[in-house]
Amino acid sequence: MSAIALLQRGVDADTPTNGSRGDRSDRLLPSMDSHQRTCTIVRVEGELDAAIFPEFSEALERAVTSSSRAVIVDFRQTRFLSIGSALKLAGAKEAAVAGGVDLRVVAARREVERVLDVTGVRPLFHVYPSVQAALEA
C-alpha cells in the first residue's frame, strides 16, 4: 500500500507519522506534518496513480494553503508517479507562488525524475536529494 503523509511539528522528517509502512504497499494514506511550524512536508510512499490522486491532490492543497512558509513534497519512497500527479504538482507550484509559499521537491528515484522531466514539470523546481537538504534551503 502506498501512503501520503503530512508530517506534524516535532516529528523527525524521516519518520512517517501514521505508522503505516509494513505490508501496506499499494495505497496512499493522507496525513499532515509541519516542521517547526515553518514547513509542511507531504510524503508520498508507493505508487501515486489515478486511484490515489484525489488524496494526493487534497494533501497538496491543504499543505500549500496552510500557514507554512514552505512545503516539501517528498517523493523518495515513491515507486510510480502518474502524469496527472506531476501536472497537479505544477499547478500547486503556481498556487504556492501566488500565496508566497516556497514549494520544494525531494526526489531520489529515477522513475519519479523521469516523469517530472517528460511532463516539463522538472524545470519548475530545484529538486533536492533529501528532506534535510530541502529543509536547509
KAPEZI-V197215 format. One record per run of one state. SS is the DSSP state (h for helix, s for strand, l for the rest). FROM is the first residue (numbers start at 1). TO is the last residue. If there is no record, write none. Layout:
((SS;FROM;TO) (SS;FROM;TO))
This chain:
((l;1;2) (s;3;6) (l;7;33) (s;34;35) (l;36;38) (s;39;48) (l;49;49) (h;50;64) (l;65;69) (s;70;81) (l;82;82) (h;83;98) (l;99;101) (s;102;106) (l;107;109) (h;110;118) (l;119;121) (h;122;124) (l;125;126) (s;127;128) (l;129;130) (h;131;136) (l;137;137))
